[in-house]
Amino acid sequence: MSEQTRISSITRRQFGLTTFGLSALAAGLTACGGGGGGSSEGGAKTLQLILSGDTNQGGAFAAAAKKYKEATGITIEVVDVPTADITTKLKNAATANDLPALARVTGLDPLWATQLQDLSDIAKAHGIDEKYLQESPDGIIPAIPSDLTAVGLFVNKSLFDKAGVKFPTAIDSTWTWDEFVAAVNEVREKAGAKYGFVMDRSGHRLRAMMYEFGSTAFAKENGKYAGDSKAVETLEYFRKINDDQTMPKSVWLSGEDGNAMFKSGQVAAYYSGSWQVADFNKNIKDFEWLSVPLPKKEVNATNLGGGFMIAFKDTGADEEAKKFIDWFYDDANYTAFAQLGGYLPAKDLKVEYQFQQPSFELYQQQIAENDAKGDNAIKRVVAEAYAETPFSGDPLREETVKMLSGSQDAKTTVDNIVKLYNGA
């Protein structure tokens, strides 16, 4: 396959390939020969596992790889790349026919989705919750959640205490959005915080807020993504509180880091998620923080996410890759992984964490009592990779930024998001 042909294939992908086109591309890549999934040196097998963020999560995957080598003699080479680079790295590997044996990803790319092995037998054998398993169009399970994440809320308890402002600790007595906004602004005024709260510049986070307002957050209706009046109401509310007092405009309009702002101690609350717990436990020393229930408008709701374990096919290490994944989900091994990295399990498993046990229990309760009306977010991630007109980027975030900059109203924003999701 020539370089020109590969570039042409990638260009067509940017404008939306059909599933048939993706299959043809995958076949062509395989025909080029030379998988890069595994190698042997001195008779010992080495498999690459590409992922992002393992260092931030205590090296839980690296620890699992070490334990696996001790048990089997097979080396799992954990390649931890920056989150912003993993998509490009796997795209480049696919076009060069040099995909790794294994990867842990937060989304599937249509460019290589048809090159995944079937993990159905592993998912069934280890009791992975069926709510988080999505079949591909050809009936396989191409990805198993390595972990779950949930959107959640953190408060700077030191600032709340200084201001004398109370906050809920139980989901069944959580605050409304109006009560939450009033509370963080009171903390800002009385305790000298710079801002009331900050939300990550992410459609994933904003989608959770939409669920709390009773929206389906662009769930599919009759095979098409659809908007609703509750989504418009959420965006109007969100625009109102992006006022440089309740929320800093700089996060959504300029990309300022919400995580860093909260860790600076100048923000009363942070609307982010469970993946922050390990980081905060290690790196926040100057104030006391807590995980608390999310606010609600109509319902208690969150938005789910997480990573996926995948194994590429035709890499020269297909069976070895599946054996590692099978070992990974064994109860004892999976529990140790969750404990070390602060991960929420994707199956019914009691985990005694080494730190912040109340935070993890709150997140698990938030997941169990999630009343979001929209699509199952984890299944949706997989299904979108096989859509006939896959979209790229984050339309919810990108159109909301336009709204916040004053170039369009909330209703136009919702309409534009729907068009982008449906491939217009």
C-alpha positions as CSV (number, residue, x, y, z in Angstrom):
1,M,0.0,0.0,0.0
2,S,1.5,3.4,-1.0
3,E,1.8,6.4,1.3
4,Q,-0.5,8.3,-1.0
5,T,-3.2,5.7,-0.7
6,R,-3.0,5.7,3.1
7,I,-3.3,9.5,3.2
8,S,-6.3,9.4,0.9
9,S,-8.0,6.9,3.2
10,I,-7.4,9.1,6.2
11,T,-8.8,12.1,4.4
12,R,-12.0,10.2,3.5
13,R,-12.4,9.2,7.2
14,Q,-12.5,12.9,8.3
15,F,-15.6,13.4,6.2
16,G,-17.3,10.2,7.5
17,L,-16.8,6.7,6.2
18,T,-19.5,4.1,6.0
19,T,-19.0,0.9,7.9
20,F,-18.4,-0.9,4.6
21,G,-15.6,1.6,3.8
22,L,-14.0,1.1,7.2
23,S,-14.1,-2.6,6.7
24,A,-12.4,-2.3,3.3
25,L,-9.8,0.0,4.8
26,A,-9.1,-2.5,7.6
27,A,-8.7,-5.3,5.1
28,G,-6.3,-3.2,3.1
29,L,-4.2,-2.4,6.1
30,T,-4.0,-6.1,7.0
31,A,-2.9,-6.9,3.5
32,C,0.1,-4.6,3.9
33,G,1.5,-7.2,6.4
34,G,3.7,-6.9,9.4
35,G,1.7,-6.6,12.7
36,G,3.5,-5.0,15.6
37,G,1.6,-6.6,18.5
38,G,4.3,-8.8,20.0
39,S,7.9,-9.8,19.8
40,S,10.0,-12.6,21.1
41,E,13.5,-12.3,22.5
42,G,15.3,-15.4,23.8
43,G,12.0,-17.3,23.7
44,A,10.1,-14.9,25.9
45,K,7.1,-13.1,24.5
46,T,6.6,-9.3,24.9
47,L,3.3,-7.6,24.2
48,Q,2.7,-3.9,24.0
49,L,-0.1,-2.3,26.0
50,I,-0.8,1.3,24.9
51,L,-2.6,3.6,27.4
52,S,-2.7,7.0,29.0
53,G,-2.7,8.1,32.6
54,D,-1.3,5.1,34.4
55,T,1.3,7.1,36.2
56,N,-1.5,9.4,37.6
57,Q,-3.4,6.4,38.8
58,G,-0.5,4.9,40.8
59,G,0.9,2.7,38.0
60,A,-2.0,0.2,38.5
61,F,-1.6,-1.2,34.9
62,A,2.2,-1.4,35.3
63,A,1.7,-3.3,38.6
64,A,-0.7,-5.7,36.9
65,A,1.9,-6.3,34.1
66,K,4.6,-7.0,36.6
67,K,2.4,-9.5,38.4
68,Y,1.5,-11.1,35.1
69,K,5.1,-11.6,34.1
70,E,5.8,-13.2,37.5
71,A,2.9,-15.6,36.9
72,T,3.5,-16.4,33.2
73,G,6.9,-15.2,32.1
74,I,5.3,-13.0,29.4
75,T,6.2,-9.3,29.4
76,I,3.4,-6.7,29.0
77,E,5.2,-3.6,28.0
78,V,3.1,-0.7,29.3
79,V,3.5,2.3,27.0
80,D,2.0,5.3,28.8
81,V,1.5,8.2,26.4
82,P,-0.1,11.6,27.1
83,T,-3.9,11.7,26.8
84,A,-3.7,14.2,24.0
85,D,-1.4,11.9,21.9
86,I,-3.0,8.5,22.2
87,T,-5.6,9.0,19.5
88,T,-2.9,10.1,17.0
89,K,-0.5,7.3,18.1
90,L,-3.1,4.6,17.4
91,K,-4.2,6.2,14.1
92,N,-0.6,6.2,13.0
93,A,-0.1,2.6,14.1
94,A,-3.2,1.6,12.1
95,T,-2.1,3.3,8.9
96,A,1.4,1.7,9.3
97,N,-0.1,-1.7,10.1
98,D,1.8,-1.7,13.3
99,L,-1.0,-1.8,15.9
100,P,-0.1,-3.0,19.4
101,A,-1.4,-6.3,20.8
102,L,-3.3,-4.4,23.6
103,A,-4.6,-1.0,24.4
104,R,-6.6,0.7,27.1
105,V,-8.6,3.5,25.5
106,T,-11.4,5.9,26.4
107,G,-13.0,5.6,23.0
108,L,-12.9,3.5,19.8
109,D,-11.8,5.0,16.5
110,P,-13.7,4.1,13.3
111,L,-10.2,3.9,11.6
112,W,-9.3,0.7,13.6
113,A,-12.6,-0.4,15.2
114,T,-13.0,-3.3,12.7
115,Q,-9.6,-4.6,13.7
116,L,-10.6,-5.6,17.2
117,Q,-10.8,-9.1,18.6
118,D,-14.0,-10.5,20.0
119,L,-13.9,-10.4,23.8
120,S,-17.4,-11.9,24.4
121,D,-16.2,-15.1,26.0
122,I,-14.0,-13.1,28.5
123,A,-16.8,-10.7,29.4
124,K,-19.2,-13.5,30.1
125,A,-16.7,-15.7,32.0
126,H,-15.9,-12.8,34.4
127,G,-19.4,-11.4,35.0
128,I,-18.9,-8.0,33.4
129,D,-22.1,-6.1,33.9
130,E,-24.1,-6.3,30.6
131,K,-25.2,-2.7,31.0
132,Y,-21.7,-1.8,29.9
133,L,-21.2,-4.2,27.0
134,Q,-22.0,-3.1,23.4
135,E,-22.0,-5.4,20.4
136,S,-20.5,-4.3,17.1
137,P,-22.7,-4.6,14.0
138,D,-21.2,-8.0,13.3
139,G,-22.2,-9.3,16.8
140,I,-18.9,-9.3,18.7
141,I,-18.0,-7.6,22.0
142,P,-15.0,-5.5,20.8
143,A,-14.3,-3.7,24.1
144,I,-14.7,-4.4,27.8
145,P,-14.7,-1.5,30.3
146,S,-11.4,-1.6,32.3
147,D,-13.0,0.6,34.8
148,L,-15.9,3.0,35.3
149,T,-15.9,6.7,36.0
150,A,-18.7,8.9,37.0
151,V,-19.1,12.7,36.9
152,G,-19.1,14.0,40.4
153,L,-18.6,17.0,42.7
154,F,-15.8,18.0,45.0
155,V,-15.9,20.8,47.6
156,N,-13.1,22.7,49.3
157,K,-14.3,21.8,52.8
158,S,-11.9,24.3,54.4
159,L,-13.5,27.2,52.5
160,F,-17.1,25.9,53.3
161,D,-16.1,25.6,57.0
162,K,-14.6,29.1,57.0
163,A,-17.7,30.6,55.6
164,G,-20.0,28.5,57.9
165,V,-21.9,27.1,54.9
166,K,-23.3,23.6,55.0
167,F,-23.2,21.0,52.2
168,P,-25.0,17.6,51.8
169,T,-23.1,14.4,52.2
170,A,-25.9,11.9,51.1
171,I,-27.5,11.6,47.7
172,D,-31.0,11.3,49.2
173,S,-30.7,14.8,50.7
174,T,-28.7,16.5,48.0
175,W,-29.0,20.1,47.0
176,T,-30.8,21.5,44.1
177,W,-28.9,23.5,41.4
178,D,-30.3,26.8,42.8
179,E,-29.3,25.8,46.4
180,F,-25.8,24.7,45.2
181,V,-25.2,28.0,43.3
182,A,-26.4,30.0,46.3
183,A,-24.1,28.0,48.6
184,V,-20.9,28.4,46.5
185,N,-21.5,32.1,46.0
186,E,-22.0,32.5,49.8
187,V,-18.6,30.7,50.3
188,R,-17.0,33.0,47.7
189,E,-18.3,36.1,49.5
190,K,-17.6,35.0,53.1
191,A,-14.4,33.0,52.7
192,G,-12.7,35.0,50.0
193,A,-12.7,32.4,47.3
194,K,-12.0,33.7,43.8
195,Y,-14.8,31.7,42.2
196,G,-17.9,29.7,43.3
197,F,-17.2,26.6,41.3
198,V,-15.5,25.4,38.1
199,M,-16.6,22.7,35.6
200,D,-14.3,20.9,33.3
201,R,-14.4,22.2,29.7
202,S,-16.0,19.0,28.5
203,G,-19.3,17.9,26.9
204,H,-19.1,14.8,29.1
205,R,-19.5,16.9,32.2
206,L,-22.2,19.2,30.7
207,R,-24.1,16.1,29.6
208,A,-24.4,15.1,33.2
209,M,-25.9,18.5,34.1
210,M,-28.4,18.0,31.3
211,Y,-29.4,14.7,32.8
212,E,-29.9,16.4,36.1
213,F,-32.3,18.9,34.4
214,G,-34.3,16.0,33.0
215,S,-33.0,16.1,29.5
216,T,-32.1,12.9,27.5
217,A,-29.0,14.8,26.4
218,F,-29.2,14.0,22.7
219,A,-30.3,10.4,23.0
220,K,-31.4,8.6,19.8
221,E,-35.1,8.6,18.8
222,N,-36.1,6.5,15.8
223,G,-32.4,6.1,14.9
224,K,-31.5,9.8,15.0
225,Y,-30.0,11.9,17.8
226,A,-32.5,14.4,19.1
227,G,-32.6,17.5,21.3
228,D,-35.3,18.5,23.8
229,S,-36.5,21.6,25.7
230,K,-34.6,20.5,28.8
231,A,-31.3,20.6,27.0
232,V,-32.1,24.2,26.0
233,E,-33.1,25.0,29.6
234,T,-29.8,23.5,30.9
235,L,-27.7,25.6,28.5
236,E,-29.6,28.8,29.4
237,Y,-28.9,28.1,33.1
238,F,-25.2,27.3,32.3
239,R,-24.8,30.5,30.4
240,K,-26.3,32.5,33.3
241,I,-23.8,31.2,35.8
242,N,-20.8,31.6,33.6
243,D,-20.4,35.1,34.9
244,D,-16.8,35.3,36.3
245,Q,-18.2,35.0,39.8
246,T,-20.2,31.8,40.1
247,M,-18.0,30.3,37.4
248,P,-14.8,31.6,35.7
249,K,-15.4,32.2,32.0
250,S,-11.7,31.5,31.3
251,V,-12.2,27.7,31.6
252,W,-14.8,27.3,28.9
253,L,-13.8,30.2,26.7
254,S,-10.0,30.1,27.1
255,G,-9.2,26.5,28.1
256,E,-7.9,27.3,31.6
257,D,-7.3,24.2,33.7
258,G,-10.2,23.6,36.1
259,N,-8.2,20.9,38.0
260,A,-5.3,23.3,38.7
261,M,-7.8,26.1,39.7
262,F,-9.4,23.8,42.3
263,K,-6.1,22.6,43.6
264,S,-5.0,26.2,44.1
265,G,-7.5,26.5,46.9
266,Q,-9.3,29.5,45.3
267,V,-12.5,27.7,44.2
268,A,-15.3,26.5,46.5
269,A,-16.3,23.5,44.4
270,Y,-15.3,21.5,41.4
271,Y,-17.7,19.7,39.0
272,S,-15.5,16.9,37.6
273,G,-15.4,13.2,38.4
274,S,-14.2,10.1,40.1
275,W,-10.9,10.0,38.2
276,Q,-9.7,13.0,40.2
277,V,-9.8,11.2,43.6
278,A,-6.3,9.6,43.3
279,D,-4.8,12.8,42.1
280,F,-6.3,14.9,44.9
281,N,-5.5,12.3,47.6
282,K,-1.8,12.6,46.5
283,N,-1.4,16.2,45.6
284,I,-3.8,18.4,47.7
285,K,-2.0,19.2,50.9
286,D,-3.1,22.8,51.7
287,F,-6.8,22.4,52.3
288,E,-9.4,19.7,53.2
289,W,-11.6,18.5,50.3
290,L,-14.5,16.1,50.1
291,S,-16.5,14.2,47.4
292,V,-20.2,15.3,47.8
293,P,-23.4,14.5,45.9
294,L,-24.1,16.2,42.6
295,P,-26.8,18.9,42.6
296,K,-30.1,18.1,40.8
297,K,-32.8,20.0,39.0
298,E,-35.3,17.3,38.5
299,V,-33.5,14.0,39.0
300,N,-30.4,12.5,40.7
301,A,-28.1,11.8,37.7
302,T,-24.5,11.5,36.6
303,N,-22.8,10.6,33.4
304,L,-20.7,7.4,33.1
305,G,-17.4,6.8,31.3
306,G,-14.2,5.0,31.8
307,G,-11.6,3.1,29.9
308,F,-11.9,0.1,27.6
309,M,-9.6,-2.9,27.3
310,I,-9.2,-3.9,23.7
311,A,-7.1,-6.5,21.8
312,F,-6.1,-5.9,18.2
313,K,-6.2,-8.8,15.7
314,D,-3.6,-10.0,13.3
315,T,-0.8,-8.6,15.3
316,G,1.1,-11.9,15.8
317,A,0.0,-12.1,19.4
318,D,-3.7,-12.5,19.2
319,E,-4.2,-15.4,21.6
320,E,-1.6,-14.0,24.1
321,A,-3.4,-10.7,24.2
322,K,-6.7,-12.4,25.1
323,K,-5.0,-14.5,27.7
324,F,-3.8,-11.3,29.4
325,I,-7.2,-9.7,29.4
326,D,-8.7,-13.0,30.8
327,W,-6.1,-12.9,33.6
328,F,-6.7,-9.2,34.2
329,Y,-10.4,-9.7,35.0
330,D,-9.9,-12.5,37.4
331,D,-11.4,-11.3,40.7
332,A,-8.2,-11.2,42.7
333,N,-6.2,-9.5,40.0
334,Y,-8.9,-7.0,39.1
335,T,-9.5,-6.1,42.8
336,A,-5.8,-5.4,43.2
337,F,-5.8,-3.2,40.1
338,A,-8.8,-1.2,41.4
339,Q,-7.4,-0.8,44.8
340,L,-4.0,0.5,43.7
341,G,-5.3,2.9,41.0
342,G,-8.5,4.0,42.6
343,Y,-10.6,2.6,39.9
344,L,-14.3,1.7,40.0
345,P,-14.9,-1.9,38.9
346,A,-17.1,-2.7,35.9
347,K,-18.6,-5.8,37.6
348,D,-20.1,-6.6,41.0
349,L,-17.0,-6.6,43.2
350,K,-16.4,-5.4,46.7
351,V,-13.2,-3.3,46.7
352,E,-11.6,-2.0,49.9
353,Y,-9.6,0.9,48.7
354,Q,-6.3,2.0,50.2
355,F,-7.4,5.6,50.4
356,Q,-10.6,7.7,50.3
357,Q,-13.0,4.8,50.8
358,P,-16.0,7.2,51.4
359,S,-15.4,9.0,48.1
360,F,-15.4,5.7,46.1
361,E,-18.5,4.5,48.0
362,L,-20.3,7.7,47.2
363,Y,-19.4,7.4,43.5
364,Q,-20.6,3.8,43.4
365,Q,-23.9,4.9,45.0
366,Q,-24.2,7.7,42.5
367,I,-23.8,5.2,39.7
368,A,-26.3,2.8,41.3
369,E,-28.9,5.5,41.7
370,N,-28.3,7.2,38.4
371,D,-31.7,8.3,37.0
372,A,-30.4,9.8,33.7
373,K,-33.0,9.5,31.0
374,G,-30.5,9.3,28.1
375,D,-28.5,6.6,26.3
376,N,-26.2,4.4,28.3
377,A,-23.0,6.5,27.9
378,I,-20.6,3.6,27.9
379,K,-22.5,1.6,25.2
380,R,-22.9,4.8,23.3
381,V,-19.1,5.3,23.0
382,V,-18.7,1.9,21.4
383,A,-21.8,2.2,19.1
384,E,-20.7,5.6,17.8
385,A,-17.4,4.1,16.5
386,Y,-19.5,1.9,14.1
387,A,-22.0,4.5,13.0
388,E,-22.3,5.0,9.2
389,T,-21.5,8.7,9.7
390,P,-19.2,8.9,12.7
391,F,-18.5,12.4,14.0
392,S,-15.3,13.7,15.5
393,G,-14.6,16.1,18.3
394,D,-17.0,17.2,21.0
395,P,-20.0,18.9,19.4
396,L,-21.7,19.6,22.7
397,R,-18.6,21.4,24.0
398,E,-17.8,23.2,20.8
399,E,-21.2,24.6,20.2
400,T,-21.6,25.5,23.9
401,V,-18.4,27.6,23.6
402,K,-20.0,29.5,20.7
403,M,-23.0,30.2,22.9
404,L,-20.9,31.4,25.8
405,S,-19.0,33.7,23.4
406,G,-22.3,35.3,22.5
407,S,-22.5,34.2,18.9
408,Q,-25.7,32.1,19.3
409,D,-28.5,31.4,21.7
410,A,-29.3,28.1,23.6
411,K,-31.9,26.9,21.1
412,T,-29.6,27.4,18.1
413,T,-26.9,25.6,20.1
414,V,-29.0,22.5,20.7
415,D,-30.1,22.5,17.0
416,N,-26.5,22.7,15.8
417,I,-25.4,19.9,18.1
418,V,-28.2,17.6,16.8
419,K,-27.1,18.3,13.2
420,L,-23.5,17.5,14.0
421,Y,-24.3,14.3,15.9
422,N,-26.4,13.2,12.9
423,G,-23.7,13.9,10.4
424,A,-25.1,17.0,8.8
